Amino acid sequence: MAKMKRKDKRELAKAKKEMKKGMREYKIRRRCGGGGYFLGFIGAVVYYISTATGFWNGVLGVLKALIWPAMVVFEALKYMGA
């Protein structure tokens, strides 16, 4: 194999550094949605448990709280007639 020139090595190192920086920024941006989902989950659990009339209704409420985004999207699409 041919040896790499110094300039090529520097460019490769610079490209790797930029790629790591980009991945770090991507990971930071990607994590932001989890916090909003978690807060929505907590709010849904509190709502469903506070309106539950019995133990099993409370358990069902916790399960509903896990899938509340899907329920919201379903109702929105049903409302829009899609």
PDB file of N, CA, C and O in Angstrom:
ATOM      1  N   MET A   1       0.826  -1.184   0.000  1.00  0.00           N
ATOM      2  CA  MET A   1       0.000   0.000   0.000  1.00  0.00           C
ATOM      3  C   MET A   1       0.870   1.248   0.000  1.00  0.00           C
ATOM      4  O   MET A   1       1.972   1.274   0.548  1.00  0.00           O
ATOM      5  N   ALA A   2       0.340   2.260  -0.626  1.00  0.00           N
ATOM      6  CA  ALA A   2       1.072   3.517  -0.683  1.00  0.00           C
ATOM      7  C   ALA A   2       0.949   4.241   0.645  1.00  0.00           C
ATOM      8  O   ALA A   2      -0.082   4.165   1.313  1.00  0.00           O
ATOM      9  N   LYS A   3       2.005   4.941   1.021  1.00  0.00           N
ATOM     10  CA  LYS A   3       1.979   5.708   2.260  1.00  0.00           C
ATOM     11  C   LYS A   3       1.144   6.961   2.056  1.00  0.00           C
ATOM     12  O   LYS A   3       1.110   7.549   0.975  1.00  0.00           O
ATOM     13  N   MET A   4       0.479   7.345   3.124  1.00  0.00           N
ATOM     14  CA  MET A   4      -0.316   8.575   3.070  1.00  0.00           C
ATOM     15  C   MET A   4       0.598   9.766   3.286  1.00  0.00           C
ATOM     16  O   MET A   4       1.539   9.719   4.079  1.00  0.00           O
ATOM     17  N   LYS A   5       0.303  10.822   2.572  1.00  0.00           N
ATOM     18  CA  LYS A   5       1.051  12.053   2.758  1.00  0.00           C
ATOM     19  C   LYS A   5       0.561  12.746   4.020  1.00  0.00           C
ATOM     20  O   LYS A   5      -0.545  12.485   4.493  1.00  0.00           O
ATOM     21  N   ARG A   6       1.393  13.633   4.562  1.00  0.00           N
ATOM     22  CA  ARG A   6       1.020  14.358   5.778  1.00  0.00           C
ATOM     23  C   ARG A   6      -0.268  15.142   5.600  1.00  0.00           C
ATOM     24  O   ARG A   6      -1.116  15.178   6.492  1.00  0.00           O
ATOM     25  N   LYS A   7      -0.405  15.768   4.441  1.00  0.00           N
ATOM     26  CA  LYS A   7      -1.592  16.566   4.168  1.00  0.00           C
ATOM     27  C   LYS A   7      -2.840  15.679   4.204  1.00  0.00           C
ATOM     28  O   LYS A   7      -3.866  16.060   4.768  1.00  0.00           O
ATOM     29  N   ASP A   8      -2.741  14.503   3.600  1.00  0.00           N
ATOM     30  CA  ASP A   8      -3.872  13.583   3.595  1.00  0.00           C
ATOM     31  C   ASP A   8      -4.199  13.112   5.013  1.00  0.00           C
ATOM     32  O   ASP A   8      -5.370  12.982   5.372  1.00  0.00           O
ATOM     33  N   LYS A   9      -3.173  12.858   5.810  1.00  0.00           N
ATOM     34  CA  LYS A   9      -3.397  12.427   7.193  1.00  0.00           C
ATOM     35  C   LYS A   9      -4.109  13.515   7.986  1.00  0.00           C
ATOM     36  O   LYS A   9      -5.023  13.239   8.763  1.00  0.00           O
ATOM     37  N   ARG A  10      -3.670  14.771   7.775  1.00  0.00           N
ATOM     38  CA  ARG A  10      -4.304  15.884   8.483  1.00  0.00           C
ATOM     39  C   ARG A  10      -5.762  16.036   8.058  1.00  0.00           C
ATOM     40  O   ARG A  10      -6.637  16.263   8.894  1.00  0.00           O
ATOM     41  N   GLU A  11      -6.016  15.909   6.766  1.00  0.00           N
ATOM     42  CA  GLU A  11      -7.391  16.028   6.281  1.00  0.00           C
ATOM     43  C   GLU A  11      -8.263  14.894   6.819  1.00  0.00           C
ATOM     44  O   GLU A  11      -9.428  15.103   7.160  1.00  0.00           O
ATOM     45  N   LEU A  12      -7.691  13.699   6.892  1.00  0.00           N
ATOM     46  CA  LEU A  12      -8.428  12.563   7.432  1.00  0.00           C
ATOM     47  C   LEU A  12      -8.737  12.779   8.919  1.00  0.00           C
ATOM     48  O   LEU A  12      -9.851  12.513   9.370  1.00  0.00           O
ATOM     49  N   ALA A  13      -7.753  13.257   9.668  1.00  0.00           N
ATOM     50  CA  ALA A  13      -7.962  13.529  11.093  1.00  0.00           C
ATOM     51  C   ALA A  13      -9.018  14.612  11.279  1.00  0.00           C
ATOM     52  O   ALA A  13      -9.860  14.523  12.173  1.00  0.00           O
ATOM     53  N   LYS A  14      -8.967  15.638  10.428  1.00  0.00           N
ATOM     54  CA  LYS A  14      -9.944  16.722  10.512  1.00  0.00           C
ATOM     55  C   LYS A  14     -11.347  16.201  10.190  1.00  0.00           C
ATOM     56  O   LYS A  14     -12.319  16.577  10.846  1.00  0.00           O
ATOM     57  N   ALA A  15     -11.449  15.342   9.187  1.00  0.00           N
ATOM     58  CA  ALA A  15     -12.744  14.783   8.815  1.00  0.00           C
ATOM     59  C   ALA A  15     -13.308  13.917   9.943  1.00  0.00           C
ATOM     60  O   ALA A  15     -14.507  13.960  10.220  1.00  0.00           O
ATOM     61  N   LYS A  16     -12.451  13.137  10.588  1.00  0.00           N
ATOM     62  CA  LYS A  16     -12.896  12.300  11.715  1.00  0.00           C
ATOM     63  C   LYS A  16     -13.387  13.162  12.867  1.00  0.00           C
ATOM     64  O   LYS A  16     -14.391  12.850  13.506  1.00  0.00           O
ATOM     65  N   LYS A  17     -12.666  14.252  13.126  1.00  0.00           N
ATOM     66  CA  LYS A  17     -13.038  15.157  14.207  1.00  0.00           C
ATOM     67  C   LYS A  17     -14.402  15.798  13.920  1.00  0.00           C
ATOM     68  O   LYS A  17     -15.243  15.889  14.814  1.00  0.00           O
ATOM     69  N   GLU A  18     -14.617  16.235  12.691  1.00  0.00           N
ATOM     70  CA  GLU A  18     -15.888  16.835  12.299  1.00  0.00           C
ATOM     71  C   GLU A  18     -17.022  15.810  12.402  1.00  0.00           C
ATOM     72  O   GLU A  18     -18.132  16.150  12.812  1.00  0.00           O
ATOM     73  N   MET A  19     -16.742  14.557  12.028  1.00  0.00           N
ATOM     74  CA  MET A  19     -17.754  13.520  12.092  1.00  0.00           C
ATOM     75  C   MET A  19     -18.144  13.241  13.544  1.00  0.00           C
ATOM     76  O   MET A  19     -19.325  13.074  13.850  1.00  0.00           O
ATOM     77  N   LYS A  20     -17.154  13.191  14.439  1.00  0.00           N
ATOM     78  CA  LYS A  20     -17.457  12.976  15.854  1.00  0.00           C
ATOM     79  C   LYS A  20     -18.289  14.123  16.406  1.00  0.00           C
ATOM     80  O   LYS A  20     -19.224  13.902  17.174  1.00  0.00           O
ATOM     81  N   LYS A  21     -17.951  15.349  16.016  1.00  0.00           N
ATOM     82  CA  LYS A  21     -18.694  16.516  16.475  1.00  0.00           C
ATOM     83  C   LYS A  21     -20.136  16.445  15.974  1.00  0.00           C
ATOM     84  O   LYS A  21     -21.073  16.729  16.722  1.00  0.00           O
ATOM     85  N   GLY A  22     -20.309  16.071  14.722  1.00  0.00           N
ATOM     86  CA  GLY A  22     -21.647  15.949  14.151  1.00  0.00           C
ATOM     87  C   GLY A  22     -22.465  14.882  14.843  1.00  0.00           C
ATOM     88  O   GLY A  22     -23.651  15.084  15.104  1.00  0.00           O
ATOM     89  N   MET A  23     -21.851  13.741  15.146  1.00  0.00           N
ATOM     90  CA  MET A  23     -22.560  12.668  15.832  1.00  0.00           C
ATOM     91  C   MET A  23     -22.945  13.087  17.244  1.00  0.00           C
ATOM     92  O   MET A  23     -24.032  12.751  17.715  1.00  0.00           O
ATOM     93  N   ARG A  24     -22.073  13.813  17.920  1.00  0.00           N
ATOM     94  CA  ARG A  24     -22.368  14.270  19.275  1.00  0.00           C
ATOM     95  C   ARG A  24     -23.570  15.221  19.241  1.00  0.00           C
ATOM     96  O   ARG A  24     -24.461  15.118  20.084  1.00  0.00           O
ATOM     97  N   GLU A  25     -23.602  16.135  18.285  1.00  0.00           N
ATOM     98  CA  GLU A  25     -24.729  17.057  18.158  1.00  0.00           C
ATOM     99  C   GLU A  25     -26.006  16.304  17.796  1.00  0.00           C
ATOM    100  O   GLU A  25     -27.088  16.644  18.276  1.00  0.00           O
ATOM    101  N   TYR A  26     -25.880  15.276  16.945  1.00  0.00           N
ATOM    102  CA  TYR A  26     -27.047  14.474  16.565  1.00  0.00           C
ATOM    103  C   TYR A  26     -27.618  13.757  17.780  1.00  0.00           C
ATOM    104  O   TYR A  26     -28.834  13.725  17.968  1.00  0.00           O
ATOM    105  N   LYS A  27     -26.750  13.182  18.606  1.00  0.00           N
ATOM    106  CA  LYS A  27     -27.206  12.467  19.794  1.00  0.00           C
ATOM    107  C   LYS A  27     -27.891  13.410  20.773  1.00  0.00           C
ATOM    108  O   LYS A  27     -28.888  13.041  21.392  1.00  0.00           O
ATOM    109  N   ILE A  28     -27.370  14.618  20.920  1.00  0.00           N
ATOM    110  CA  ILE A  28     -27.974  15.597  21.823  1.00  0.00           C
ATOM    111  C   ILE A  28     -29.369  15.971  21.316  1.00  0.00           C
ATOM    112  O   ILE A  28     -30.315  16.017  22.102  1.00  0.00           O
ATOM    113  N   ARG A  29     -29.507  16.234  20.036  1.00  0.00           N
ATOM    114  CA  ARG A  29     -30.805  16.611  19.483  1.00  0.00           C
ATOM    115  C   ARG A  29     -31.791  15.449  19.541  1.00  0.00           C
ATOM    116  O   ARG A  29     -32.986  15.653  19.751  1.00  0.00           O
ATOM    117  N   ARG A  30     -31.291  14.241  19.356  1.00  0.00           N
ATOM    118  CA  ARG A  30     -32.149  13.073  19.327  1.00  0.00           C
ATOM    119  C   ARG A  30     -32.778  12.803  20.689  1.00  0.00           C
ATOM    120  O   ARG A  30     -33.898  12.298  20.752  1.00  0.00           O
ATOM    121  N   ARG A  31     -32.094  13.124  21.769  1.00  0.00           N
ATOM    122  CA  ARG A  31     -32.579  12.843  23.116  1.00  0.00           C
ATOM    123  C   ARG A  31     -33.687  13.781  23.561  1.00  0.00           C
ATOM    124  O   ARG A  31     -34.372  13.475  24.537  1.00  0.00           O
ATOM    125  N   CYS A  32     -33.891  14.880  22.910  1.00  0.00           N
ATOM    126  CA  CYS A  32     -34.843  15.886  23.381  1.00  0.00           C
ATOM    127  C   CYS A  32     -36.277  15.388  23.384  1.00  0.00           C
ATOM    128  O   CYS A  32     -37.047  15.784  24.259  1.00  0.00           O
ATOM    129  N   GLY A  33     -36.666  14.550  22.457  1.00  0.00           N
ATOM    130  CA  GLY A  33     -38.043  14.072  22.399  1.00  0.00           C
ATOM    131  C   GLY A  33     -38.413  13.179  23.557  1.00  0.00           C
ATOM    132  O   GLY A  33     -39.588  13.107  23.917  1.00  0.00           O
ATOM    133  N   GLY A  34     -37.472  12.506  24.146  1.00  0.00           N
ATOM    134  CA  GLY A  34     -37.756  11.604  25.249  1.00  0.00           C
ATOM    135  C   GLY A  34     -38.290  12.322  26.470  1.00  0.00           C
ATOM    136  O   GLY A  34     -39.156  11.795  27.168  1.00  0.00           O
ATOM    137  N   GLY A  35     -37.793  13.508  26.737  1.00  0.00           N
ATOM    138  CA  GLY A  35     -38.255  14.274  27.885  1.00  0.00           C
ATOM    139  C   GLY A  35     -39.709  14.689  27.738  1.00  0.00           C
ATOM    140  O   GLY A  35     -40.479  14.618  28.695  1.00  0.00           O
ATOM    141  N   GLY A  36     -40.080  15.115  26.556  1.00  0.00           N
ATOM    142  CA  GLY A  36     -41.475  15.493  26.305  1.00  0.00           C
ATOM    143  C   GLY A  36     -42.404  14.296  26.417  1.00  0.00           C
ATOM    144  O   GLY A  36     -43.497  14.405  26.973  1.00  0.00           O
ATOM    145  N   TYR A  37     -41.979  13.158  25.893  1.00  0.00           N
ATOM    146  CA  TYR A  37     -42.782  11.943  25.996  1.00  0.00           C
ATOM    147  C   TYR A  37     -42.933  11.536  27.457  1.00  0.00           C
ATOM    148  O   TYR A  37     -44.017  11.135  27.879  1.00  0.00           O
ATOM    149  N   PHE A  38     -41.854  11.636  28.231  1.00  0.00           N
ATOM    150  CA  PHE A  38     -41.896  11.263  29.638  1.00  0.00           C
ATOM    151  C   PHE A  38     -42.864  12.147  30.419  1.00  0.00           C
ATOM    152  O   PHE A  38     -43.653  11.650  31.224  1.00  0.00           O
ATOM    153  N   LEU A  39     -42.804  13.446  30.183  1.00  0.00           N
ATOM    154  CA  LEU A  39     -43.734  14.350  30.864  1.00  0.00           C
ATOM    155  C   LEU A  39     -45.181  14.057  30.478  1.00  0.00           C
ATOM    156  O   LEU A  39     -46.078  14.100  31.320  1.00  0.00           O
ATOM    157  N   GLY A  40     -45.396  13.762  29.217  1.00  0.00           N
ATOM    158  CA  GLY A  40     -46.737  13.381  28.775  1.00  0.00           C
ATOM    159  C   GLY A  40     -47.186  12.087  29.413  1.00  0.00           C
ATOM    160  O   GLY A  40     -48.353  11.942  29.778  1.00  0.00           O
ATOM    161  N   PHE A  41     -46.264  11.142  29.550  1.00  0.00           N
ATOM    162  CA  PHE A  41     -46.581   9.867  30.194  1.00  0.00           C
ATOM    163  C   PHE A  41     -46.987  10.083  31.651  1.00  0.00           C
ATOM    164  O   PHE A  41     -47.985   9.529  32.111  1.00  0.00           O
ATOM    165  N   ILE A  42     -46.208  10.891  32.373  1.00  0.00           N
ATOM    166  CA  ILE A  42     -46.519  11.169  33.783  1.00  0.00           C
ATOM    167  C   ILE A  42     -47.883  11.851  33.894  1.00  0.00           C
ATOM    168  O   ILE A  42     -48.690  11.490  34.750  1.00  0.00           O
ATOM    169  N   GLY A  43     -48.138  12.824  33.040  1.00  0.00           N
ATOM    170  CA  GLY A  43     -49.429  13.506  33.060  1.00  0.00           C
ATOM    171  C   GLY A  43     -50.580  12.553  32.767  1.00  0.00           C
ATOM    172  O   GLY A  43     -51.634  12.630  33.399  1.00  0.00           O
ATOM    173  N   ALA A  44     -50.375  11.656  31.806  1.00  0.00           N
ATOM    174  CA  ALA A  44     -51.424  10.700  31.468  1.00  0.00           C
ATOM    175  C   ALA A  44     -51.662   9.723  32.616  1.00  0.00           C
ATOM    176  O   ALA A  44     -52.809   9.385  32.910  1.00  0.00           O
ATOM    177  N   VAL A  45     -50.599   9.269  33.263  1.00  0.00           N
ATOM    178  CA  VAL A  45     -50.754   8.359  34.403  1.00  0.00           C
ATOM    179  C   VAL A  45     -51.537   9.042  35.516  1.00  0.00           C
ATOM    180  O   VAL A  45     -52.456   8.455  36.087  1.00  0.00           O
ATOM    181  N   VAL A  46     -51.174  10.269  35.820  1.00  0.00           N
ATOM    182  CA  VAL A  46     -51.882  10.996  36.879  1.00  0.00           C
ATOM    183  C   VAL A  46     -53.358  11.154  36.515  1.00  0.00           C
ATOM    184  O   VAL A  46     -54.232  10.948  37.356  1.00  0.00           O
ATOM    185  N   TYR A  47     -53.633  11.517  35.271  1.00  0.00           N
ATOM    186  CA  TYR A  47     -55.023  11.696  34.853  1.00  0.00           C
ATOM    187  C   TYR A  47     -55.804  10.385  34.941  1.00  0.00           C
ATOM    188  O   TYR A  47     -56.874  10.342  35.547  1.00  0.00           O
ATOM    189  N   TYR A  48     -55.274   9.314  34.338  1.00  0.00           N
ATOM    190  CA  TYR A  48     -55.997   8.051  34.304  1.00  0.00           C
ATOM    191  C   TYR A  48     -56.190   7.460  35.700  1.00  0.00           C
ATOM    192  O   TYR A  48     -57.249   6.902  35.989  1.00  0.00           O
ATOM    193  N   ILE A  49     -55.194   7.572  36.563  1.00  0.00           N
ATOM    194  CA  ILE A  49     -55.335   7.025  37.913  1.00  0.00           C
ATOM    195  C   ILE A  49     -56.318   7.867  38.736  1.00  0.00           C
ATOM    196  O   ILE A  49     -57.087   7.327  39.532  1.00  0.00           O
ATOM    197  N   SER A  50     -56.289   9.174  38.542  1.00  0.00           N
ATOM    198  CA  SER A  50     -57.207  10.016  39.321  1.00  0.00           C
ATOM    199  C   SER A  50     -58.660   9.810  38.901  1.00  0.00           C
ATOM    200  O   SER A  50     -59.565  10.044  39.702  1.00  0.00           O
ATOM    201  N   THR A  51     -58.901   9.382  37.673  1.00  0.00           N
ATOM    202  CA  THR A  51     -60.272   9.162  37.217  1.00  0.00           C
ATOM    203  C   THR A  51     -60.694   7.703  37.315  1.00  0.00           C
ATOM    204  O   THR A  51     -61.839   7.374  37.002  1.00  0.00           O
ATOM    205  N   ALA A  52     -59.793   6.821  37.744  1.00  0.00           N
ATOM    206  CA  ALA A  52     -60.106   5.398  37.842  1.00  0.00           C
ATOM    207  C   ALA A  52     -61.081   5.152  38.987  1.00  0.00           C
ATOM    208  O   ALA A  52     -60.982   5.767  40.050  1.00  0.00           O
ATOM    209  N   THR A  53     -62.022   4.243  38.752  1.00  0.00           N
ATOM    210  CA  THR A  53     -63.008   3.912  39.777  1.00  0.00           C
ATOM    211  C   THR A  53     -62.644   2.654  40.552  1.00  0.00           C
ATOM    212  O   THR A  53     -63.290   2.328  41.548  1.00  0.00           O
ATOM    213  N   GLY A  54     -61.623   1.952  40.104  1.00  0.00           N
ATOM    214  CA  GLY A  54     -61.193   0.729  40.782  1.00  0.00           C
ATOM    215  C   GLY A  54     -59.749   0.423  40.463  1.00  0.00           C
ATOM    216  O   GLY A  54     -59.104   1.115  39.676  1.00  0.00           O
ATOM    217  N   PHE A  55     -59.253  -0.639  41.097  1.00  0.00           N
ATOM    218  CA  PHE A  55     -57.845  -1.006  40.908  1.00  0.00           C
ATOM    219  C   PHE A  55     -57.533  -1.350  39.454  1.00  0.00           C
ATOM    220  O   PHE A  55     -56.552  -0.860  38.894  1.00  0.00           O
ATOM    221  N   TRP A  56     -58.362  -2.188  38.847  1.00  0.00           N
ATOM    222  CA  TRP A  56     -58.070  -2.625  37.475  1.00  0.00           C
ATOM    223  C   TRP A  56     -58.240  -1.491  36.471  1.00  0.00           C
ATOM    224  O   TRP A  56     -57.577  -1.477  35.434  1.00  0.00           O
ATOM    225  N   ASN A  57     -59.105  -0.561  36.766  1.00  0.00           N
ATOM    226  CA  ASN A  57     -59.196   0.625  35.908  1.00  0.00           C
ATOM    227  C   ASN A  57     -57.919   1.455  36.007  1.00  0.00           C
ATOM    228  O   ASN A  57     -57.491   2.053  35.020  1.00  0.00           O
ATOM    229  N   GLY A  58     -57.309   1.497  37.191  1.00  0.00           N
ATOM    230  CA  GLY A  58     -56.024   2.176  37.361  1.00  0.00           C
ATOM    231  C   GLY A  58     -54.916   1.489  36.587  1.00  0.00           C
ATOM    232  O   GLY A  58     -54.080   2.153  35.974  1.00  0.00           O
ATOM    233  N   VAL A  59     -54.902   0.154  36.612  1.00  0.00           N
ATOM    234  CA  VAL A  59     -53.911  -0.613  35.840  1.00  0.00           C
ATOM    235  C   VAL A  59     -54.116  -0.360  34.351  1.00  0.00           C
ATOM    236  O   VAL A  59     -53.153  -0.153  33.613  1.00  0.00           O
ATOM    237  N   LEU A  60     -55.360  -0.377  33.917  1.00  0.00           N
ATOM    238  CA  LEU A  60     -55.663  -0.082  32.512  1.00  0.00           C
ATOM    239  C   LEU A  60     -55.232   1.336  32.147  1.00  0.00           C
ATOM    240  O   LEU A  60     -54.776   1.586  31.031  1.00  0.00           O
ATOM    241  N   GLY A  61     -55.378   2.255  33.087  1.00  0.00           N
ATOM    242  CA  GLY A  61     -54.949   3.635  32.857  1.00  0.00           C
ATOM    243  C   GLY A  61     -53.445   3.743  32.648  1.00  0.00           C
ATOM    244  O   GLY A  61     -52.992   4.507  31.795  1.00  0.00           O
ATOM    245  N   VAL A  62     -52.665   2.984  33.419  1.00  0.00           N
ATOM    246  CA  VAL A  62     -51.207   2.989  33.234  1.00  0.00           C
ATOM    247  C   VAL A  62     -50.854   2.445  31.857  1.00  0.00           C
ATOM    248  O   VAL A  62     -49.969   2.976  31.185  1.00  0.00           O
ATOM    249  N   LEU A  63     -51.544   1.386  31.432  1.00  0.00           N
ATOM    250  CA  LEU A  63     -51.292   0.840  30.093  1.00  0.00           C
ATOM    251  C   LEU A  63     -51.678   1.837  29.000  1.00  0.00           C
ATOM    252  O   LEU A  63     -50.983   1.966  27.992  1.00  0.00           O
ATOM    253  N   LYS A  64     -52.786   2.537  29.208  1.00  0.00           N
ATOM    254  CA  LYS A  64     -53.193   3.572  28.244  1.00  0.00           C
ATOM    255  C   LYS A  64     -52.170   4.707  28.192  1.00  0.00           C
ATOM    256  O   LYS A  64     -51.924   5.283  27.133  1.00  0.00           O
ATOM    257  N   ALA A  65     -51.582   5.020  29.340  1.00  0.00           N
ATOM    258  CA  ALA A  65     -50.591   6.096  29.392  1.00  0.00           C
ATOM    259  C   ALA A  65     -49.364   5.750  28.571  1.00  0.00           C
ATOM    260  O   ALA A  65     -48.693   6.646  28.057  1.00  0.00           O
ATOM    261  N   LEU A  66     -49.058   4.467  28.438  1.00  0.00           N
ATOM    262  CA  LEU A  66     -47.906   4.062  27.630  1.00  0.00           C
ATOM    263  C   LEU A  66     -48.127   4.321  26.144  1.00  0.00           C
ATOM    264  O   LEU A  66     -47.175   4.593  25.412  1.00  0.00           O
ATOM    265  N   ILE A  67     -49.382   4.238  25.697  1.00  0.00           N
ATOM    266  CA  ILE A  67     -49.658   4.360  24.263  1.00  0.00           C
ATOM    267  C   ILE A  67     -50.433   5.624  23.911  1.00  0.00           C
ATOM    268  O   ILE A  67     -51.031   5.695  22.837  1.00  0.00           O
ATOM    269  N   TRP A  68     -50.437   6.628  24.795  1.00  0.00           N
ATOM    270  CA  TRP A  68     -51.218   7.834  24.527  1.00  0.00           C
ATOM    271  C   TRP A  68     -50.845   8.539  23.228  1.00  0.00           C
ATOM    272  O   TRP A  68     -51.743   9.089  22.589  1.00  0.00           O
ATOM    273  N   PRO A  69     -49.565   8.564  22.783  1.00  0.00           N
ATOM    274  CA  PRO A  69     -49.302   9.253  21.503  1.00  0.00           C
ATOM    275  C   PRO A  69     -50.024   8.593  20.331  1.00  0.00           C
ATOM    276  O   PRO A  69     -50.514   9.279  19.434  1.00  0.00           O
ATOM    277  N   ALA A  70     -50.088   7.270  20.339  1.00  0.00           N
ATOM    278  CA  ALA A  70     -50.790   6.572  19.261  1.00  0.00           C
ATOM    279  C   ALA A  70     -52.283   6.890  19.292  1.00  0.00           C
ATOM    280  O   ALA A  70     -52.913   7.044  18.245  1.00  0.00           O
ATOM    281  N   MET A  71     -52.837   6.986  20.486  1.00  0.00           N
ATOM    282  CA  MET A  71     -54.256   7.322  20.607  1.00  0.00           C
ATOM    283  C   MET A  71     -54.531   8.732  20.096  1.00  0.00           C
ATOM    284  O   MET A  71     -55.542   8.965  19.434  1.00  0.00           O
ATOM    285  N   VAL A  72     -53.645   9.663  20.395  1.00  0.00           N
ATOM    286  CA  VAL A  72     -53.816  11.051  19.941  1.00  0.00           C
ATOM    287  C   VAL A  72     -53.764  11.129  18.413  1.00  0.00           C
ATOM    288  O   VAL A  72     -54.586  11.804  17.793  1.00  0.00           O
ATOM    289  N   VAL A  73     -52.805  10.445  17.817  1.00  0.00           N
ATOM    290  CA  VAL A  73     -52.678  10.456  16.356  1.00  0.00           C
ATOM    291  C   VAL A  73     -53.902   9.805  15.713  1.00  0.00           C
ATOM    292  O   VAL A  73     -54.429  10.310  14.722  1.00  0.00           O
ATOM    293  N   PHE A  74     -54.346   8.696  16.271  1.00  0.00           N
ATOM    294  CA  PHE A  74     -55.531   8.010  15.736  1.00  0.00           C
ATOM    295  C   PHE A  74     -56.756   8.924  15.771  1.00  0.00           C
ATOM    296  O   PHE A  74     -57.481   9.034  14.782  1.00  0.00           O
ATOM    297  N   GLU A  75     -56.982   9.574  16.907  1.00  0.00           N
ATOM    298  CA  GLU A  75     -58.152  10.458  17.015  1.00  0.00           C
ATOM    299  C   GLU A  75     -58.031  11.660  16.096  1.00  0.00           C
ATOM    300  O   GLU A  75     -59.027  12.108  15.528  1.00  0.00           O
ATOM    301  N   ALA A  76     -56.814  12.190  15.942  1.00  0.00           N
ATOM    302  CA  ALA A  76     -56.624  13.334  15.042  1.00  0.00           C
ATOM    303  C   ALA A  76     -56.913  12.947  13.595  1.00  0.00           C
ATOM    304  O   ALA A  76     -57.559  13.696  12.862  1.00  0.00           O
ATOM    305  N   LEU A  77     -56.429  11.773  13.189  1.00  0.00           N
ATOM    306  CA  LEU A  77     -56.703  11.324  11.813  1.00  0.00           C
ATOM    307  C   LEU A  77     -58.179  11.023  11.616  1.00  0.00           C
ATOM    308  O   LEU A  77     -58.730  11.298  10.550  1.00  0.00           O
ATOM    309  N   LYS A  78     -58.818  10.471  12.616  1.00  0.00           N
ATOM    310  CA  LYS A  78     -60.262  10.189  12.527  1.00  0.00           C
ATOM    311  C   LYS A  78     -61.038  11.501  12.404  1.00  0.00           C
ATOM    312  O   LYS A  78     -61.999  11.592  11.640  1.00  0.00           O
ATOM    313  N   TYR A  79     -60.614  12.509  13.158  1.00  0.00           N
ATOM    314  CA  TYR A  79     -61.279  13.818  13.111  1.00  0.00           C
ATOM    315  C   TYR A  79     -61.119  14.474  11.729  1.00  0.00           C
ATOM    316  O   TYR A  79     -62.048  15.090  11.207  1.00  0.00           O
ATOM    317  N   MET A  80     -59.922  14.325  11.155  1.00  0.00           N
ATOM    318  CA  MET A  80     -59.662  14.939   9.847  1.00  0.00           C
ATOM    319  C   MET A  80     -60.280  14.144   8.706  1.00  0.00           C
ATOM    320  O   MET A  80     -60.334  14.632   7.577  1.00  0.00           O
ATOM    321  N   GLY A  81     -60.742  12.940   8.974  1.00  0.00           N
ATOM    322  CA  GLY A  81     -61.390  12.140   7.932  1.00  0.00           C
ATOM    323  C   GLY A  81     -60.401  11.418   7.032  1.00  0.00           C
ATOM    324  O   GLY A  81     -60.738  11.034   5.912  1.00  0.00           O
ATOM    325  N   ALA A  82     -59.196  11.237   7.513  1.00  0.00           N
ATOM    326  CA  ALA A  82     -58.196  10.550   6.692  1.00  0.00           C
ATOM    327  C   ALA A  82     -58.346   9.055   6.775  1.00  0.00           C
ATOM    328  O   ALA A  82     -57.585   8.322   6.144  1.00  0.00           O
TER     329      ALA A  82
END
